[in-house]
């Protein structure tokens, strides 16, 4: 997440896998689509740290940055 886009836009991982959200000096907050199995949001204005989220349900999860309009991403969890 180097700036104003999720890199990659869509991450694919196996069930139970983890995504590391790397926040550089530019602050971000991440909310996930309200669906069963979605991980906890990353609230507030996070900068200069890495926060991990585990994905235990097989499905496509959509997320968006709460601070930057149009900054959307997806996590595709496969069996």
Secondary structure as GFF3:
##gff-version 3
##sequence-region A 1 79
A	DSSP	beta_strand	10	14	.	.	.	ID=ss1
A	DSSP	beta_strand	17	23	.	.	.	ID=ss2
A	DSSP	beta_strand	28	32	.	.	.	ID=ss3
A	DSSP	beta_strand	42	46	.	.	.	ID=ss4
A	DSSP	beta_strand	49	55	.	.	.	ID=ss5
A	DSSP	beta_strand	59	65	.	.	.	ID=ss6
A	DSSP	beta_strand	72	78	.	.	.	ID=ss7
###
